[in-house]
């Protein structure tokens, strides 16, 4: 039986004009996402611009969410870093607050590193945190890190830390690899990082999804994943999956973070939503941007589809 499963939103991180985290808007967004039916929130991941923030900013804002009644048991903070000391520090901080799990990138920057080197990185973190019950989800996103988490690495970490290493988020977009991971590793939670591939993965034993698109279409993906076993009873189920794919295509036709933030800036009528950290660039005049308007039209269809299911 999987130790963790469900649909988690890779939450955006709203910013102020001075590029500090807009805490009030961050809290409101997390509350909004939980109302959409998510099982939890993966904060400070790729979509949350995590690698552009300092460790202290991330720790302070995790504490802010917790102090404002966001349940630690719904949070999966990203704690990986190219700095081993920062990764240990961030993970210890998250473990102290007993969050649901952490999402842990491999060490990035150096290319063509050995499996042993990657395993040693994870060993240092897990052993320095020193909590036999604390859970880790590995983060496979080789198109960003250039450091793949292969089956040998997973196998060794599972032998060393069977209680700790409980799953992987696969954002490679390689559906075959995800399905092979499910088949090869028993009771290992494989999360899809690609919205429209999540359904097929879950049908084949996957754990669920941790995706960027759920910031805007979380209600739709959550409904699909939680109801796919009743697919034949839901008359417009195929239409729902088709809409999810269309939304994904729009989001990935541009840099996704700035596009989704631009959408929220007009949907919520809050200009601060349109702020992103360098090197990302915001979309100017989002109210007239073609992709933002197409996304808005797609998202209007979600509530009606679910109501008619």
C-alpha positions as CSV (number, residue, x, y, z in Angstrom):
1,X,0.0,0.0,0.0
2,X,1.3,3.5,-0.9
3,X,2.4,5.6,2.0
4,X,1.4,8.8,0.2
5,X,-1.0,9.6,-2.7
6,X,-3.3,12.2,-4.1
7,X,-3.3,15.4,-6.1
8,X,-1.0,18.2,-4.9
9,X,-0.7,21.6,-6.4
10,X,2.8,22.9,-7.2
11,X,1.8,26.3,-5.8
12,X,2.8,29.6,-7.3
13,X,4.5,32.1,-5.0
14,X,2.9,35.6,-5.3
15,X,5.3,38.6,-5.0
16,X,5.2,42.2,-4.1
17,X,6.5,44.9,-6.4
18,X,9.8,44.8,-4.4
19,X,10.0,41.1,-5.2
20,X,9.5,40.0,-1.6
21,X,6.9,37.3,-1.0
22,X,3.4,38.7,-0.7
23,X,2.4,36.7,2.4
24,X,-1.3,37.7,2.5
25,X,-1.7,36.7,-1.2
26,X,0.3,33.5,-0.7
27,X,-1.9,32.5,2.2
28,X,-5.1,33.3,0.2
29,X,-3.8,31.3,-2.8
30,X,-3.0,28.3,-0.6
31,X,-6.5,28.5,0.9
32,X,-8.0,28.8,-2.6
33,X,-6.1,25.8,-3.8
34,X,-7.3,23.6,-0.9
35,X,-10.9,24.6,-1.7
36,X,-10.4,23.2,-5.2
37,X,-10.2,19.6,-3.8
38,X,-6.5,19.1,-3.6
39,X,-5.0,16.7,-1.1
40,X,-2.2,19.1,-0.4
41,X,0.2,21.8,-1.6
42,X,3.8,21.4,-2.9
43,X,5.2,24.8,-2.0
44,X,8.5,26.1,-3.1
45,X,9.0,23.8,-6.0
46,X,9.8,24.7,-9.6
47,X,6.5,26.5,-10.1
48,X,7.0,28.3,-6.8
49,X,10.2,29.8,-8.1
50,X,12.0,28.1,-5.2
51,X,15.5,28.3,-6.6
52,X,15.2,32.1,-6.8
53,X,14.5,32.5,-3.1
54,X,16.9,32.4,-0.2
55,X,16.6,29.6,2.4
56,X,15.5,32.1,5.0
57,X,12.7,33.5,2.8
58,X,11.4,30.0,2.3
59,X,11.6,29.1,6.0
60,X,10.0,32.3,7.1
61,X,7.1,31.9,4.7
62,X,6.6,28.2,5.6
63,X,6.2,29.4,9.2
64,X,3.8,32.1,8.1
65,X,1.5,29.6,6.5
66,X,1.6,27.4,9.5
67,X,0.9,30.3,11.9
68,X,-2.2,31.1,9.8
69,X,-3.7,27.7,10.2
70,X,-2.5,25.9,7.1
71,X,-2.2,22.3,8.3
72,X,1.4,21.0,8.1
73,X,0.0,17.7,7.0
74,X,-1.1,19.1,3.7
75,X,2.3,20.6,2.9
76,X,5.1,19.2,0.8
77,X,7.8,21.9,0.7
78,X,10.6,21.7,-1.8
79,X,13.9,21.5,0.2
80,X,16.5,20.5,-2.4
81,X,19.4,22.8,-3.2
82,X,22.7,22.6,-5.0
83,X,24.1,23.5,-1.6
84,X,24.1,20.4,0.6
85,X,24.2,22.5,3.8
86,X,21.2,24.5,2.7
87,X,19.3,21.4,1.7
88,X,20.0,19.8,5.1
89,X,19.0,23.1,6.9
90,X,15.7,23.4,4.9
91,X,14.8,19.8,5.4
92,X,15.5,19.9,9.1
93,X,13.3,23.0,9.3
94,X,10.4,21.3,7.5
95,X,10.8,18.1,9.6
96,X,10.6,20.1,12.8
97,X,7.1,21.2,11.8
98,X,6.0,17.7,10.8
99,X,5.0,18.5,7.3
100,X,3.5,15.7,5.1
101,X,6.7,15.1,3.3
102,X,9.4,17.1,1.4
103,X,10.1,17.2,-2.3
104,X,13.9,16.8,-2.8
105,X,15.7,17.8,-6.0
106,X,19.0,16.1,-6.7
107,X,22.1,18.3,-6.5
108,X,22.2,20.3,-9.7
109,X,24.8,22.5,-11.6
110,X,27.5,19.8,-12.0
111,X,26.8,17.6,-15.0
112,X,27.6,14.0,-15.6
113,X,27.9,13.2,-11.9
114,X,28.0,9.6,-10.7
115,X,25.2,7.7,-9.1
116,X,27.3,7.4,-6.0
117,X,27.6,11.2,-5.8
118,X,23.8,11.6,-6.0
119,X,23.2,8.9,-3.5
120,X,25.7,10.5,-1.1
121,X,23.8,13.8,-1.3
122,X,20.6,12.1,-0.3
123,X,22.3,10.1,2.4
124,X,23.8,13.2,4.0
125,X,20.4,14.9,4.1
126,X,18.4,11.9,5.4
127,X,20.9,11.0,8.0
128,X,21.5,14.5,9.2
129,X,17.8,15.1,9.6
130,X,17.8,11.8,11.5
131,X,14.0,11.1,11.7
132,X,13.2,7.5,10.8
133,X,9.5,8.4,10.1
134,X,10.0,11.6,8.0
135,X,9.1,11.1,4.4
136,X,10.9,12.1,1.2
137,X,9.7,12.4,-2.4
138,X,12.5,12.4,-4.9
139,X,12.2,14.9,-7.7
140,X,13.1,13.8,-11.2
141,X,13.2,16.8,-13.6
142,X,16.3,16.2,-15.7
143,X,15.4,18.8,-18.3
144,X,16.0,21.4,-15.6
145,X,18.7,19.7,-13.3
146,X,20.5,17.6,-15.9
147,X,20.8,15.1,-13.1
148,X,18.4,12.2,-13.7
149,X,17.3,10.0,-10.8
150,X,17.7,6.5,-12.4
151,X,16.4,3.2,-11.1
152,X,19.7,2.2,-9.5
153,X,19.6,5.4,-7.3
154,X,16.0,4.7,-6.3
155,X,16.7,1.0,-5.6
156,X,19.7,1.8,-3.3
157,X,17.9,4.6,-1.4
158,X,14.9,2.3,-0.9
159,X,17.2,-0.4,0.6
160,X,18.9,2.2,2.8
161,X,15.8,4.1,3.9
162,X,12.7,2.1,3.4
163,X,10.7,4.2,5.8
164,X,11.8,7.5,4.5
165,X,12.0,7.4,0.7
166,X,8.4,6.9,-0.2
167,X,8.0,8.2,-3.7
168,X,9.1,10.3,-6.7
169,X,7.7,13.2,-8.7
170,X,8.5,12.5,-12.3
171,X,8.4,15.7,-14.4
172,X,10.3,14.3,-17.3
173,X,7.1,13.9,-19.4
174,X,8.3,10.3,-20.2
175,X,5.1,8.3,-19.7
176,X,6.9,5.0,-20.3
177,X,9.4,5.6,-17.7
178,X,6.7,6.5,-15.1
179,X,4.9,3.3,-15.8
180,X,8.1,1.2,-15.6
181,X,8.8,2.9,-12.2
182,X,5.4,1.9,-10.9
183,X,5.9,-1.7,-12.2
184,X,9.5,-2.1,-10.9
185,X,9.1,-0.7,-7.4
186,X,6.4,-2.1,-5.2
187,X,4.5,0.4,-3.0
188,X,6.6,3.3,-4.2
189,X,4.5,6.4,-4.9
190,X,5.0,7.7,-8.4
191,X,3.6,11.1,-8.9
192,X,3.1,12.6,-12.3
193,X,4.4,16.2,-12.9
194,X,2.4,16.5,-16.1
195,X,-1.3,17.3,-15.8
196,X,-2.6,15.4,-18.9
197,X,-0.5,12.3,-18.3
198,X,-1.7,11.9,-14.7
199,X,-4.9,9.9,-15.5
200,X,-3.1,7.2,-17.4
201,X,-0.5,6.9,-14.7
202,X,-3.1,6.5,-11.9
203,X,-5.0,3.9,-13.9
204,X,-1.7,1.9,-13.9
205,X,-1.0,2.2,-10.2
206,X,0.5,5.6,-9.9
207,X,0.1,7.7,-6.7
208,X,-1.3,10.8,-8.2
209,X,-0.1,14.2,-9.4
210,X,2.0,17.1,-8.3
211,X,1.6,19.7,-11.1
212,X,1.9,23.3,-12.0
213,X,-1.4,23.4,-13.9
214,X,-3.4,22.7,-10.8
215,X,-2.9,26.3,-9.8
216,X,-5.6,27.2,-12.4
217,X,-7.3,23.8,-13.1
218,X,-6.9,22.0,-9.8
219,X,-10.6,21.4,-9.4
220,X,-10.7,19.6,-12.8
221,X,-7.6,17.4,-12.3
222,X,-8.7,16.5,-8.7
223,X,-12.1,15.5,-10.0
224,X,-10.6,13.4,-12.8
225,X,-8.2,11.5,-10.5
226,X,-10.6,11.0,-7.7
227,X,-13.4,9.7,-10.0
228,X,-11.6,7.8,-12.8
229,X,-12.7,4.4,-11.4
230,X,-16.3,5.6,-12.2
231,X,-15.3,6.8,-15.6
232,X,-18.1,4.9,-17.4
233,X,-20.7,6.5,-15.2
234,X,-19.6,10.0,-15.9
235,X,-21.0,11.0,-19.3
236,X,-18.6,13.8,-20.0
237,X,-15.4,12.3,-18.5
238,X,-13.7,12.2,-21.9
239,X,-14.5,15.8,-22.4
240,X,-13.0,16.7,-19.1
241,X,-9.7,15.0,-19.9
242,X,-9.7,16.7,-23.3
243,X,-10.2,20.1,-21.6
244,X,-7.4,19.3,-19.2
245,X,-5.1,18.6,-22.2
246,X,-6.1,21.9,-23.9
247,X,-5.3,23.8,-20.7
248,X,-2.0,22.1,-20.4
249,X,-1.1,22.9,-24.1
250,X,-1.9,26.6,-23.5
251,X,0.1,26.8,-20.3
252,X,3.2,25.1,-21.8
253,X,3.1,27.2,-25.0
254,X,4.6,30.0,-22.9
255,X,6.7,30.1,-19.8
256,X,4.1,28.7,-17.4
257,X,4.8,30.6,-14.2
258,X,4.4,34.1,-15.8
259,X,1.4,33.0,-17.8
260,X,-0.5,31.7,-14.8
261,X,0.5,34.7,-12.7
262,X,-0.7,37.0,-15.5
263,X,-4.0,35.1,-15.6
264,X,-4.5,35.6,-11.8
265,X,-3.7,39.3,-12.1
266,X,-6.8,39.8,-14.2
267,X,-9.0,37.1,-12.7
268,X,-8.4,38.5,-9.2
269,X,-7.9,42.1,-10.4
270,X,-4.7,42.2,-8.4
271,X,-1.7,43.7,-10.3
272,X,0.7,42.2,-7.7
273,X,0.0,38.7,-9.1
274,X,1.9,39.7,-12.2
275,X,5.2,39.9,-10.5
276,X,7.9,37.3,-11.2
277,X,11.5,36.9,-10.0
278,X,14.3,37.4,-12.5
279,X,15.3,35.8,-14.8
280,X,11.6,35.3,-15.6
281,X,9.8,38.1,-17.3
282,X,6.2,39.1,-16.6
283,X,3.6,39.4,-19.3
284,X,2.8,43.1,-20.0
285,X,-0.8,44.1,-20.4
286,X,-2.2,40.6,-19.5
287,X,-5.7,41.8,-20.1
288,X,-4.9,42.0,-23.8
289,X,-2.6,39.0,-24.0
290,X,-3.9,36.3,-26.4
291,X,-2.7,33.3,-24.4
292,X,-4.0,34.7,-21.1
293,X,-7.4,35.2,-22.8
294,X,-7.5,31.7,-24.3
295,X,-6.6,30.3,-20.9
296,X,-9.4,32.3,-19.3
297,X,-11.9,30.9,-21.8
298,X,-10.8,27.3,-21.2
299,X,-11.0,27.7,-17.4
300,X,-14.6,29.0,-17.6
301,X,-15.7,25.6,-18.8
302,X,-14.5,23.7,-15.7
303,X,-17.4,24.4,-13.3
304,X,-20.0,23.6,-15.9
305,X,-18.4,20.3,-16.9
306,X,-18.2,19.1,-13.3
307,X,-21.8,20.3,-12.6
308,X,-23.0,18.3,-15.5
309,X,-21.1,15.2,-14.6
